[in-house]
């Protein structure tokens, strides 16, 4: 018996890039209004209008002429300023980017309101108030640049410190950021969580957003404010497109016919039939007004068909050589609705769904036509947001979101046992009814895997999110203060059922077919799961933050913040001698201070230095702790092997094996197995035992940064 204790604490890592979950998905705009002598102008009526949708924000400048508009939907804006005895000021083409603060100072000339001064200038490229390190990529770049697998993650690799990590499975592309492990990235879409609670982002986002449906995304690779937390890799903060006052759309289609694909070398030399390998992508987006300047819709539909050819040659068993196309398809649907109720209240909802079954997947070079796997996968996210302007300097946003997934990894034998042939996996919380133990055991030869796959597990997880973010602009207090306060609660449910290897695996030291009269063809070891593993994990996460972006002078900004994260994961530690009754690990001291600064080096605001320090806590990846439930001291779902300590020496020496589970060849002795491990009865785990640790803590890191931007 081997024992492993799980502890996730990582002390004091000095890292170059440790960002976190992007909460907002919004932008900010602010500045100061003065007359031609430089004197502040209070009481100026400011209107910030989205040039495409007509949605607007009304603001009045304060006593020192300052104005500030937080929590704007990213896009192209125009700003106007009006005050009696002064000419009306107008400026358009202002790009409010995700996570950025746009500083627009206004000088008003004496005149009448009927006179208008229109300013044409480029939108500022540098956020003079932010110490965050990263970048933004918008619609133009996404539409003009090629993206592998039609995944916007590929475009992220254009930014420094990011490496694209493509996958040979549909929709599983991910990222490596500054050397961090792929599971520690985090993705939000429209402010809603879009990552896998069990795996993190090791397989990318939970639901892929089509390229044509993305307005913009921000990537943070280092240093950020207290509103962000619970990650130690890259942060991807994507915003989907919304409708505008014009009906606009895009149609897309591309195809690679089987006629364009030549038969590979092994198909030709082994006289195999060339499979039909095709790739087709088609779809489109459309958006427009429901009520001009008030209500808009956006819709996206995308279809992907990807059937790559897989050829496997087995020289020691030519009868198993094959060439076959995998069957991988995807339906992706997005619907969004935005509505400005009045000048002070706007709301929006968005639903994203991806249905991506994959059949005949050959996961490794030893997989045969008998041992292939499959996957049914249904992923969805939904977000609802209400933004309310409470006063001239206060804005509040309430957000409700949910991310949920239903999946099952199986095989043909298992699927065939269900009433719908295993297609039950497309309905949330509906679990396939197959029994992996009824499938033939897998035969693990030196060069190939014969008979049924051992893969059989699933099925679902769900994350609910509610948050409230409050912005308060307080000018004239030894500088201007852009303050934010927020609270967020996540409730996660993780349901896992595993029948992996319930059919058993016989391992051979040869490729020879089994012959009852030849001892060298007998298996030398047998591994099997003794029963179905069932678990249900709940995770309650509480997050709170307060931050102040203090603009001490027009050139200098100091950021001060603190956040607190608490995870409550009530695991059943029964049988773990390290815990008292009903106890489980709770890491209560996750306080994260953040301090940063920026200083602009020129009046034009084109260059600055920035730096900061902070403590950054990761989140618990549930897939890293569920092994403590699956492989506990007592279990009714042990993974055991016979012989227990080493392979039976008989077959490799030309003798018949002596282990009771091997003497009859590659046939499972269920009667003997059930007598040793009665179904449904917890017994001592004779395999690997994994104990959770009372000292398990949330991984964290200290970060120091300093840099120059121009």
C-alpha positions as CSV (number, residue, x, y, z in Angstrom):
1,X,0.0,0.0,0.0
2,X,1.3,3.5,-0.9
3,X,0.3,6.6,0.9
4,X,0.4,10.1,-0.4
5,X,-0.6,13.2,1.5
6,X,-2.1,16.1,-0.5
7,X,-1.1,19.6,0.5
8,X,-1.5,22.6,-1.9
9,X,0.4,25.3,-0.1
10,X,3.2,27.0,-2.0
11,X,5.1,29.5,0.1
12,X,6.5,32.7,-1.1
13,X,7.0,32.1,-4.8
14,X,8.6,35.1,-6.5
15,X,7.0,35.1,-9.9
16,X,7.0,37.4,-12.9
17,X,3.3,36.9,-13.8
18,X,0.6,36.2,-11.3
19,X,-2.7,37.7,-12.3
20,X,-6.2,36.7,-11.5
21,X,-9.9,36.5,-12.3
22,X,-11.1,39.6,-14.2
23,X,-14.3,40.6,-12.4
24,X,-15.6,43.4,-14.6
25,X,-15.2,43.3,-18.3
26,X,-15.8,47.0,-18.4
27,X,-13.9,50.3,-19.0
28,X,-13.6,53.7,-17.4
29,X,-13.4,57.3,-18.7
30,X,-12.6,60.5,-16.8
31,X,-10.8,63.8,-16.9
32,X,-10.9,67.4,-16.0
33,X,-12.8,70.3,-17.6
34,X,-11.2,73.8,-17.6
35,X,-11.5,77.1,-19.4
36,X,-8.9,78.6,-21.7
37,X,-7.1,80.1,-18.7
38,X,-6.8,76.7,-17.0
39,X,-9.4,77.4,-14.3
40,X,-11.7,74.5,-13.3
41,X,-15.3,74.5,-14.6
42,X,-17.8,73.0,-12.2
43,X,-21.4,72.2,-13.3
44,X,-20.5,71.2,-16.9
45,X,-23.0,68.7,-18.3
46,X,-21.0,65.8,-19.7
47,X,-22.6,63.2,-22.0
48,X,-20.7,60.1,-23.0
49,X,-22.4,58.2,-25.8
50,X,-21.6,54.9,-27.4
51,X,-21.3,55.9,-31.1
52,X,-22.7,52.6,-32.3
53,X,-25.5,51.7,-29.9
54,X,-26.5,55.2,-28.7
55,X,-26.3,54.1,-25.0
56,X,-25.2,57.1,-23.0
57,X,-24.1,58.2,-19.5
58,X,-24.8,61.7,-18.1
59,X,-22.3,63.3,-15.7
60,X,-21.9,66.8,-14.1
61,X,-18.4,68.0,-13.3
62,X,-17.6,68.6,-9.6
63,X,-16.2,71.7,-7.9
64,X,-12.7,71.1,-9.3
65,X,-13.9,70.4,-12.8
66,X,-13.4,66.6,-12.6
67,X,-15.7,64.0,-14.1
68,X,-15.5,60.2,-14.0
69,X,-17.6,57.4,-15.6
70,X,-16.8,53.9,-14.4
71,X,-18.2,50.6,-15.6
72,X,-18.7,51.5,-19.2
73,X,-19.3,48.7,-21.8
74,X,-16.1,48.6,-24.0
75,X,-16.5,50.2,-27.4
76,X,-16.2,53.4,-29.4
77,X,-17.5,56.6,-27.7
78,X,-18.0,60.3,-28.2
79,X,-18.1,62.9,-25.4
80,X,-19.8,66.3,-25.3
81,X,-19.6,69.0,-22.7
82,X,-22.0,71.9,-22.3
83,X,-22.0,75.0,-20.0
84,X,-23.8,78.3,-20.4
85,X,-21.5,81.0,-21.9
86,X,-19.2,78.4,-23.4
87,X,-19.1,76.8,-26.7
88,X,-20.2,73.1,-26.8
89,X,-17.3,70.7,-26.9
90,X,-17.5,67.5,-28.8
91,X,-14.9,64.7,-29.4
92,X,-15.5,61.3,-31.0
93,X,-13.6,58.1,-31.8
94,X,-12.7,57.4,-28.2
95,X,-11.9,53.7,-27.7
96,X,-12.8,52.5,-24.2
97,X,-10.9,49.3,-23.9
98,X,-11.5,46.4,-21.4
99,X,-10.0,47.1,-18.1
100,X,-8.6,50.5,-19.1
101,X,-9.1,54.0,-17.8
102,X,-9.3,56.6,-20.6
103,X,-8.2,60.1,-19.5
104,X,-9.9,62.9,-21.6
105,X,-9.2,66.4,-20.4
106,X,-11.4,69.1,-21.9
107,X,-10.7,72.8,-22.5
108,X,-13.9,74.9,-23.2
109,X,-13.8,78.2,-25.1
110,X,-16.0,81.2,-24.3
111,X,-19.0,81.4,-26.6
112,X,-22.6,80.3,-27.0
113,X,-24.0,76.8,-26.6
114,X,-25.1,76.9,-30.3
115,X,-21.4,77.1,-31.2
116,X,-19.6,73.8,-31.2
117,X,-15.9,72.9,-31.0
118,X,-15.2,69.5,-32.5
119,X,-11.9,68.0,-31.6
120,X,-10.4,65.3,-33.8
121,X,-7.5,63.4,-32.2
122,X,-6.3,59.8,-31.7
123,X,-7.6,58.0,-28.6
124,X,-4.9,57.8,-26.0
125,X,-2.9,54.5,-26.2
126,X,-1.5,54.5,-22.7
127,X,-3.6,54.1,-19.5
128,X,-1.7,56.6,-17.3
129,X,-3.4,55.4,-14.1
130,X,-2.9,51.6,-14.3
131,X,0.1,49.5,-13.1
132,X,-1.3,46.3,-14.7
133,X,0.9,44.6,-17.2
134,X,-0.8,43.0,-20.2
135,X,-2.5,44.0,-23.4
136,X,-5.8,44.2,-25.3
137,X,-6.8,42.7,-28.7
138,X,-9.9,43.9,-30.4
139,X,-12.2,43.0,-33.3
140,X,-9.9,44.3,-36.0
141,X,-7.0,42.1,-35.0
142,X,-9.2,39.1,-34.4
143,X,-10.8,39.4,-37.9
144,X,-7.5,40.0,-39.7
145,X,-5.2,37.5,-38.1
146,X,-5.3,33.7,-38.6
147,X,-6.3,31.7,-35.5
148,X,-5.6,28.0,-35.2
149,X,-8.7,25.9,-34.5
150,X,-10.8,29.2,-34.7
151,X,-9.9,29.8,-31.0
152,X,-9.2,33.4,-29.9
153,X,-6.6,31.9,-27.5
154,X,-4.3,31.7,-30.5
155,X,-4.4,35.5,-30.8
156,X,-3.4,35.9,-27.2
157,X,0.0,34.5,-28.0
158,X,0.8,37.8,-29.8
159,X,1.2,39.4,-26.4
160,X,4.6,39.1,-24.5
161,X,4.9,36.3,-22.0
162,X,2.2,34.2,-23.5
163,X,2.5,30.9,-25.4
164,X,-0.3,29.2,-27.2
165,X,-0.7,25.5,-26.4
166,X,-2.9,23.9,-29.1
167,X,-4.6,20.6,-28.4
168,X,-5.4,17.7,-30.7
169,X,-8.9,17.6,-29.2
170,X,-11.6,20.0,-30.3
171,X,-11.9,23.1,-28.1
172,X,-9.2,22.2,-25.6
173,X,-6.5,24.7,-26.7
174,X,-5.0,26.6,-23.8
175,X,-2.2,29.0,-22.7
176,X,1.1,29.0,-20.9
177,X,1.7,32.3,-19.2
178,X,5.2,33.3,-18.0
179,X,6.0,29.7,-17.2
180,X,2.9,29.0,-15.1
181,X,1.1,25.7,-15.4
182,X,-1.8,25.8,-17.8
183,X,-4.5,25.1,-15.1
184,X,-3.7,28.3,-13.2
185,X,-5.0,30.7,-15.9
186,X,-8.4,32.1,-15.5
187,X,-11.0,33.2,-18.0
188,X,-14.1,35.4,-17.7
189,X,-16.6,36.4,-20.4
190,X,-18.7,39.5,-19.8
191,X,-17.6,39.4,-16.2
192,X,-18.8,35.8,-15.7
193,X,-16.6,32.9,-14.7
194,X,-15.7,30.7,-17.7
195,X,-13.2,28.1,-16.4
196,X,-13.4,24.5,-15.3
197,X,-13.7,24.0,-11.6
198,X,-12.3,20.5,-11.7
199,X,-9.4,21.1,-14.2
200,X,-8.8,24.8,-14.1
201,X,-7.8,26.0,-17.6
202,X,-5.7,23.0,-18.5
203,X,-8.2,22.4,-21.3
204,X,-8.8,26.1,-22.0
205,X,-12.0,28.0,-21.3
206,X,-15.1,26.1,-20.2
207,X,-17.1,27.4,-23.2
208,X,-15.3,28.7,-26.3
209,X,-16.5,32.1,-27.6
210,X,-16.5,32.3,-31.5
211,X,-14.0,34.8,-32.9
212,X,-16.8,36.8,-34.7
213,X,-18.7,37.2,-31.4
214,X,-15.8,38.8,-29.5
215,X,-15.8,42.6,-29.1
216,X,-12.4,42.6,-27.3
217,X,-10.4,40.8,-24.7
218,X,-7.9,41.9,-22.2
219,X,-5.0,39.7,-21.0
220,X,-3.2,40.6,-17.8
221,X,0.2,38.9,-17.2
222,X,1.4,40.8,-14.2
223,X,0.4,43.2,-11.4
224,X,-3.3,44.1,-11.0
225,X,-5.6,45.7,-8.6
226,X,-7.4,44.2,-5.6
227,X,-10.6,43.5,-7.5
228,X,-8.8,40.6,-9.2
229,X,-7.9,37.4,-7.5
230,X,-7.9,33.5,-7.3
231,X,-5.3,32.7,-10.0
232,X,-1.6,32.5,-10.7
233,X,-1.4,32.5,-14.5
234,X,-2.8,34.7,-17.2
235,X,-6.1,36.5,-17.0
236,X,-8.3,36.5,-20.1
237,X,-11.1,39.0,-19.7
238,X,-13.3,38.7,-22.8
239,X,-16.3,40.9,-23.8
240,X,-18.8,39.7,-26.4
241,X,-20.3,41.9,-29.0
242,X,-23.6,43.7,-28.5
243,X,-26.0,45.0,-31.1
244,X,-25.8,48.5,-32.5
245,X,-28.2,50.9,-34.2
246,X,-27.5,49.3,-37.5
247,X,-28.1,45.8,-38.6
248,X,-24.7,44.2,-39.1
249,X,-23.7,40.7,-39.7
250,X,-21.0,38.3,-40.9
251,X,-21.3,35.1,-42.8
252,X,-18.4,32.6,-42.7
253,X,-17.7,29.3,-44.4
254,X,-14.6,27.3,-45.2
255,X,-14.1,23.7,-46.1
256,X,-11.3,21.2,-46.8
257,X,-12.7,18.4,-48.9
258,X,-11.5,14.8,-48.6
259,X,-10.3,15.2,-52.2
260,X,-7.7,17.7,-51.1
261,X,-6.3,15.3,-48.6
262,X,-3.8,12.7,-50.0
263,X,-3.7,9.2,-48.6
264,X,-0.9,9.1,-46.1
265,X,2.2,6.9,-46.4
266,X,0.9,4.0,-44.3
267,X,-2.5,4.0,-46.0
268,X,-0.6,3.5,-49.3
269,X,2.0,1.0,-48.2
270,X,-0.4,-1.1,-46.1
271,X,-3.1,-1.2,-48.8
272,X,-5.7,0.4,-46.5
273,X,-8.8,2.2,-47.6
274,X,-8.4,6.0,-47.4
275,X,-10.9,7.4,-44.9
276,X,-13.0,10.4,-45.5
277,X,-11.1,13.2,-43.7
278,X,-12.9,16.5,-44.0
279,X,-13.0,19.8,-42.2
280,X,-15.9,22.3,-42.5
281,X,-16.6,25.5,-40.6
282,X,-19.6,27.7,-41.2
283,X,-21.8,30.1,-39.4
284,X,-22.5,33.8,-38.9
285,X,-23.4,36.6,-36.6
286,X,-26.0,39.3,-36.7
287,X,-26.9,42.2,-34.4
288,X,-29.0,45.2,-34.5
289,X,-31.6,47.5,-32.9
290,X,-34.8,46.4,-31.3
291,X,-35.5,50.0,-30.2
292,X,-32.9,52.5,-31.5
293,X,-30.6,53.9,-28.8
294,X,-32.2,51.8,-26.1
295,X,-32.5,48.0,-26.8
296,X,-30.3,45.8,-29.0
297,X,-29.7,42.1,-29.8
298,X,-26.8,40.0,-31.0
299,X,-26.8,36.4,-32.2
300,X,-24.0,34.0,-33.2
301,X,-24.1,30.5,-34.6
302,X,-21.1,28.4,-35.5
303,X,-20.8,24.9,-36.8
304,X,-17.5,23.0,-36.9
305,X,-16.9,19.5,-38.4
306,X,-13.4,18.1,-38.0
307,X,-12.7,14.6,-39.1
308,X,-8.9,14.1,-39.0
309,X,-7.5,10.8,-40.3
310,X,-5.8,8.5,-37.8
311,X,-3.6,5.6,-39.1
312,X,-2.1,3.1,-36.8
313,X,0.3,0.3,-37.9
314,X,1.0,-2.7,-35.7
315,X,3.8,-4.8,-37.3
316,X,3.5,-7.5,-34.7
317,X,-0.2,-7.9,-35.3
318,X,-1.0,-6.7,-38.9
319,X,-4.7,-7.7,-38.6
320,X,-5.1,-4.7,-36.2
321,X,-3.6,-2.1,-38.6
322,X,-6.2,0.5,-39.6
323,X,-6.9,3.9,-40.9
324,X,-10.0,5.8,-39.7
325,X,-11.3,9.3,-39.4
326,X,-12.2,10.6,-36.0
327,X,-15.7,12.2,-35.8
328,X,-15.6,15.5,-34.0
329,X,-18.3,18.1,-34.3
330,X,-19.4,21.3,-32.6
331,X,-22.5,23.5,-32.4
332,X,-21.8,26.9,-30.8
333,X,-24.6,29.4,-30.0
334,X,-24.6,32.8,-28.4
335,X,-27.5,35.2,-27.7
336,X,-27.1,38.6,-26.1
337,X,-29.6,41.4,-25.3
338,X,-28.8,44.9,-24.0
339,X,-31.3,47.5,-22.8
340,X,-30.9,51.0,-21.4
341,X,-34.0,51.5,-19.2
342,X,-33.3,55.2,-18.6
343,X,-30.3,57.5,-18.1
344,X,-29.3,55.8,-14.9
345,X,-30.0,52.1,-15.4
346,X,-28.9,49.6,-18.0
347,X,-29.1,45.8,-18.0
348,X,-27.9,43.0,-20.2
349,X,-28.1,39.2,-20.5
350,X,-26.0,36.7,-22.4
351,X,-26.2,33.0,-23.0
352,X,-23.5,30.9,-24.6
353,X,-23.8,27.2,-25.4
354,X,-21.4,24.6,-26.9
355,X,-22.3,21.1,-27.8
356,X,-19.2,19.1,-28.9
357,X,-19.4,15.3,-29.1
358,X,-16.3,13.4,-30.2
359,X,-16.5,9.8,-31.5
360,X,-13.8,7.4,-32.5
361,X,-11.0,9.3,-30.7
362,X,-7.7,7.5,-30.7
363,X,-5.9,9.0,-27.8
364,X,-2.5,7.3,-28.2
365,X,-0.5,5.4,-30.8
366,X,-1.3,2.1,-29.2
367,X,-5.1,2.5,-29.5
368,X,-6.8,0.1,-31.8
369,X,-10.3,0.1,-33.4
370,X,-11.4,-2.0,-30.4
371,X,-10.1,0.3,-27.8
372,X,-11.0,3.8,-28.9
373,X,-12.7,6.3,-26.6
374,X,-15.5,8.9,-27.1
375,X,-16.8,12.0,-25.3
376,X,-20.1,13.8,-25.0
377,X,-19.7,17.3,-23.9
378,X,-22.3,20.1,-23.3
379,X,-21.0,23.4,-21.9
380,X,-23.0,26.5,-21.1
381,X,-22.6,29.9,-19.5
382,X,-25.1,32.7,-18.8
383,X,-24.6,36.2,-17.4
384,X,-27.0,38.9,-16.3
385,X,-25.8,42.4,-15.4
386,X,-27.6,45.5,-14.0
387,X,-25.6,48.7,-13.9
388,X,-27.1,51.7,-11.9
389,X,-25.8,55.2,-11.7
390,X,-26.6,56.2,-8.1
391,X,-25.3,59.7,-8.2
392,X,-22.9,61.9,-10.2
393,X,-19.9,60.0,-8.6
394,X,-21.3,56.6,-7.7
395,X,-22.1,53.6,-9.9
396,X,-23.1,50.1,-8.8
397,X,-23.2,46.8,-10.8
398,X,-24.9,43.6,-9.8
399,X,-24.0,40.5,-11.7
400,X,-25.5,37.0,-11.7
401,X,-23.8,34.3,-13.7
402,X,-23.7,30.5,-14.0
403,X,-21.3,28.1,-15.8
404,X,-22.3,24.5,-16.1
405,X,-21.0,21.4,-17.9
406,X,-22.2,17.9,-18.6
407,X,-19.8,15.4,-20.0
408,X,-19.0,11.7,-20.2
409,X,-15.9,10.0,-21.4
410,X,-16.8,6.5,-22.5
411,X,-16.5,3.8,-25.2
412,X,-18.7,1.9,-27.6
413,X,-19.4,-1.0,-25.3
414,X,-20.5,1.2,-22.4
415,X,-22.6,3.5,-24.6
416,X,-24.5,0.6,-26.2
417,X,-26.0,-0.4,-22.9
418,X,-27.9,2.9,-22.3
419,X,-31.5,3.3,-23.7
420,X,-30.3,6.1,-26.0
421,X,-27.0,4.5,-26.9
422,X,-25.1,6.8,-24.5
423,X,-26.5,10.0,-26.0
424,X,-28.0,10.6,-22.5
425,X,-24.9,12.6,-21.9
426,X,-26.3,15.6,-23.8
427,X,-28.9,16.4,-21.1
428,X,-27.6,18.2,-18.0
429,X,-27.5,15.9,-14.9
430,X,-28.7,12.9,-16.8
431,X,-26.2,10.1,-16.3
432,X,-25.6,7.3,-18.7
433,X,-26.9,3.9,-17.6
434,X,-24.1,1.7,-18.8
435,X,-22.0,-0.7,-16.7
436,X,-18.3,-0.7,-17.6
437,X,-17.9,-4.0,-15.7
438,X,-19.9,-5.7,-18.5
439,X,-17.4,-4.8,-21.1
440,X,-14.5,-7.0,-22.2
441,X,-11.3,-6.4,-20.2
442,X,-8.6,-4.3,-21.9
443,X,-5.6,-6.3,-23.1
444,X,-2.4,-4.2,-22.6
445,X,0.1,-5.6,-25.0
446,X,3.6,-4.2,-25.5
447,X,2.7,-2.4,-28.8
448,X,-1.1,-2.0,-28.7
449,X,-4.3,-2.0,-26.6
450,X,-6.9,-4.6,-27.5
451,X,-10.5,-5.0,-26.7
452,X,-12.6,-2.3,-24.9
453,X,-11.2,1.0,-23.6
454,X,-11.2,1.4,-19.8
455,X,-12.4,5.0,-20.0
456,X,-15.9,5.6,-18.4
457,X,-16.4,8.6,-16.2
458,X,-18.3,11.9,-15.9
459,X,-20.7,13.6,-15.6
460,X,-21.3,17.2,-14.5
461,X,-20.4,20.4,-12.6
462,X,-22.0,23.7,-12.0
463,X,-20.9,27.1,-10.7
464,X,-23.2,29.9,-9.6
465,X,-21.9,33.4,-9.2
466,X,-23.4,36.6,-7.6
467,X,-21.4,39.8,-7.2
468,X,-21.8,43.4,-6.4
469,X,-19.3,46.1,-7.4
470,X,-19.5,49.6,-6.2
471,X,-17.6,52.5,-7.7
472,X,-17.1,55.9,-6.0
473,X,-15.2,58.8,-7.5
474,X,-14.1,61.2,-4.8
475,X,-12.3,64.3,-6.2
476,X,-10.5,67.1,-4.3
477,X,-9.3,65.1,-1.3
478,X,-5.5,65.7,-1.7
479,X,-6.0,64.4,-5.2
480,X,-8.7,62.4,-6.9
481,X,-9.8,59.0,-5.6
482,X,-11.3,56.3,-7.9
483,X,-12.5,53.8,-5.3
484,X,-14.0,50.4,-5.7
485,X,-15.6,48.0,-3.3
486,X,-16.9,44.6,-4.1
487,X,-18.2,41.3,-2.9
488,X,-18.5,38.0,-4.7
489,X,-20.0,34.6,-3.8
490,X,-19.5,31.4,-5.8
491,X,-21.3,28.2,-5.2
492,X,-19.8,25.2,-7.0
493,X,-21.2,21.7,-7.3
494,X,-19.0,18.9,-8.7
495,X,-20.6,15.5,-9.4
496,X,-18.2,12.8,-10.4
497,X,-18.9,9.1,-11.3
498,X,-16.0,6.9,-12.3
499,X,-16.2,3.4,-13.7
500,X,-12.7,3.7,-15.1
501,X,-11.1,0.3,-15.5
502,X,-14.2,-1.5,-14.0
503,X,-13.8,-3.9,-16.9
504,X,-10.2,-4.6,-15.8
505,X,-6.8,-4.6,-17.6
506,X,-4.6,-7.5,-18.3
507,X,-0.9,-6.6,-19.0
508,X,1.3,-8.8,-21.2
509,X,5.0,-8.8,-21.8
510,X,4.5,-9.8,-25.5
511,X,2.4,-9.1,-28.5
512,X,1.5,-12.7,-29.2
513,X,-2.2,-13.6,-29.2
514,X,-3.4,-15.6,-26.3
515,X,-2.9,-19.3,-26.5
516,X,-4.1,-21.4,-23.5
517,X,-1.3,-23.9,-24.2
518,X,1.5,-21.4,-24.4
519,X,2.5,-19.9,-21.0
520,X,4.3,-16.9,-22.7
521,X,1.0,-15.6,-24.0
522,X,-0.6,-15.4,-20.5
523,X,-0.9,-12.0,-18.8
524,X,1.6,-11.2,-16.1
525,X,-0.5,-8.7,-14.1
526,X,-4.2,-7.7,-13.6
527,X,-5.6,-4.3,-12.6
528,X,-9.3,-3.5,-11.9
529,X,-11.6,-1.1,-10.1
530,X,-13.7,-3.0,-7.6
531,X,-16.8,-0.8,-7.8
532,X,-18.3,2.5,-9.1
533,X,-16.8,5.6,-7.5
534,X,-19.4,8.3,-6.6
535,X,-18.7,11.8,-5.2
536,X,-20.4,15.1,-4.8
537,X,-18.3,18.1,-3.8
538,X,-19.6,21.5,-2.8
539,X,-17.4,24.6,-2.7
540,X,-18.5,27.9,-1.2
541,X,-16.2,30.8,-2.1
542,X,-16.3,34.3,-0.6
543,X,-14.4,37.2,-2.1
544,X,-14.2,40.8,-0.9
545,X,-12.0,43.7,-2.0
546,X,-11.5,47.4,-1.5
547,X,-9.2,49.6,-3.6
548,X,-8.3,53.2,-4.2
549,X,-6.7,54.5,-7.3
550,X,-5.4,57.8,-5.9
551,X,-4.4,60.3,-8.5
552,X,-2.0,62.4,-6.4
553,X,-1.1,64.7,-9.2
554,X,-2.0,64.8,-12.9
555,X,1.1,62.7,-13.6
556,X,1.2,60.4,-10.5
557,X,-1.2,57.7,-9.4
558,X,-0.9,55.5,-6.4
559,X,-3.0,52.3,-6.1
560,X,-3.8,51.0,-2.7
561,X,-6.0,47.9,-2.1
562,X,-6.7,44.8,-0.1
563,X,-8.8,41.6,-0.8
564,X,-9.8,38.6,1.1
565,X,-10.6,35.1,-0.2
566,X,-12.2,32.3,1.7
567,X,-13.0,28.8,0.3
568,X,-15.2,26.3,2.3
569,X,-15.0,22.9,0.8
570,X,-16.6,20.5,3.2
571,X,-14.9,17.2,2.2
572,X,-15.8,13.9,3.9
573,X,-12.5,13.0,5.7
574,X,-14.0,9.9,7.3
575,X,-11.2,7.3,7.7
576,X,-8.5,9.9,7.5
577,X,-6.5,9.6,10.8
578,X,-5.2,13.2,10.5
579,X,-8.7,14.7,11.1
580,X,-11.1,15.0,13.9
581,X,-14.7,14.0,13.3
582,X,-16.5,16.2,10.7
583,X,-13.3,18.4,10.2
584,X,-11.9,19.5,6.9
585,X,-9.2,22.0,5.8
586,X,-10.0,25.7,5.9
587,X,-7.4,28.3,5.0
588,X,-8.7,31.5,6.7
589,X,-5.8,33.9,6.4
590,X,-5.9,34.7,2.7
591,X,-5.5,38.5,2.9
592,X,-3.9,40.1,-0.2
593,X,-2.5,43.6,0.1
594,X,-1.8,45.4,-3.2
595,X,0.3,48.6,-3.6
596,X,1.3,50.0,-7.0
597,X,2.1,53.3,-8.7
598,X,2.4,55.0,-12.1
599,X,4.2,58.2,-13.0
600,X,3.8,59.8,-16.4
601,X,7.0,61.2,-17.8
602,X,5.6,63.7,-20.3
603,X,2.6,66.0,-20.6
604,X,1.2,64.1,-23.6
605,X,0.9,61.0,-21.5
606,X,2.7,58.8,-24.0
607,X,5.3,57.3,-21.6
608,X,5.3,56.3,-18.0
609,X,7.0,54.1,-15.4
610,X,5.0,51.8,-13.2
611,X,5.5,49.2,-10.5
612,X,4.0,47.5,-7.5
613,X,3.9,44.8,-4.9
614,X,1.3,42.4,-3.8
615,X,0.3,39.0,-2.4
616,X,-1.7,36.8,-4.8
617,X,-3.7,33.8,-3.9
618,X,-4.7,31.0,-6.3
619,X,-7.8,28.9,-6.0
620,X,-8.3,25.3,-5.2
621,X,-8.6,23.1,-8.3
622,X,-11.2,20.5,-7.2
623,X,-9.7,17.9,-9.4
624,X,-6.5,18.1,-7.3
625,X,-8.4,17.2,-4.1
626,X,-11.0,14.7,-5.2
627,X,-8.3,11.9,-5.3
628,X,-8.5,12.1,-1.5
629,X,-12.1,10.9,-1.7
630,X,-11.5,8.4,-4.4
631,X,-8.5,6.7,-2.9
632,X,-9.2,6.9,0.8
633,X,-8.3,4.4,3.5
634,X,-11.7,2.7,3.3
635,X,-13.4,2.5,-0.1
636,X,-15.9,0.5,-2.1
637,X,-14.2,1.6,-5.3
638,X,-10.6,0.6,-4.9
639,X,-8.2,0.2,-7.9
640,X,-6.3,-3.0,-7.1
641,X,-3.7,-5.1,-8.9
642,X,-2.7,-8.7,-8.8
643,X,-0.1,-9.7,-7.9
644,X,0.1,-6.7,-5.6
645,X,3.8,-6.0,-5.4
646,X,5.2,-7.0,-8.8
647,X,4.3,-8.8,-12.1
648,X,3.9,-12.6,-12.0
649,X,7.3,-14.0,-13.1
650,X,5.9,-17.0,-14.8
651,X,5.0,-15.8,-18.4
652,X,8.3,-14.0,-19.0
653,X,10.1,-17.2,-18.0
654,X,8.0,-19.5,-20.1
655,X,5.9,-20.8,-17.1
656,X,2.2,-20.5,-16.4
657,X,1.3,-17.7,-13.9
658,X,0.3,-18.7,-10.4
659,X,-1.7,-15.7,-9.4
660,X,-5.4,-16.8,-9.1
661,X,-6.5,-13.9,-11.3
662,X,-4.1,-14.9,-14.1
663,X,-4.2,-18.7,-14.2
664,X,-7.2,-18.7,-16.6
665,X,-5.7,-16.2,-19.0
666,X,-7.3,-12.8,-19.8
667,X,-10.7,-13.5,-18.4
668,X,-12.0,-11.7,-15.3
669,X,-12.8,-14.0,-12.3
670,X,-15.8,-12.0,-11.0
671,X,-16.7,-14.5,-8.3
672,X,-13.3,-14.3,-6.8
673,X,-13.2,-10.5,-7.0
674,X,-16.6,-10.1,-5.4
675,X,-15.7,-12.4,-2.6
676,X,-12.6,-10.3,-1.8
677,X,-14.3,-6.9,-2.4
678,X,-18.1,-7.3,-1.9
679,X,-19.9,-4.8,-4.1
680,X,-21.0,-1.6,-2.3
681,X,-19.2,-2.6,1.0
682,X,-16.3,-0.3,2.1
683,X,-13.2,-2.3,2.7
684,X,-9.5,-1.6,3.3
685,X,-7.9,0.0,0.3
686,X,-5.1,-2.3,-0.8
687,X,-4.1,0.1,-3.6
688,X,-2.8,3.6,-3.4
689,X,-4.1,5.6,-0.4
690,X,-4.2,9.4,-0.6
691,X,-4.7,11.3,2.6
692,X,-5.8,15.0,2.7
693,X,-3.8,17.2,5.0
694,X,-5.2,19.4,7.7
695,X,-2.5,21.9,6.8
696,X,-3.5,22.1,3.1
697,X,-3.5,25.8,2.2
698,X,-4.3,27.9,-0.8
699,X,-1.2,28.4,-3.1
700,X,0.0,32.0,-3.0
701,X,2.9,34.2,-4.3
702,X,4.6,37.5,-3.6
703,X,5.1,39.7,-6.7
704,X,7.3,42.7,-7.3
705,X,7.2,44.5,-10.6
706,X,8.6,47.6,-12.2
707,X,8.6,48.7,-15.8
708,X,8.5,51.4,-18.5
709,X,5.8,51.9,-21.1
710,X,5.7,54.0,-24.1
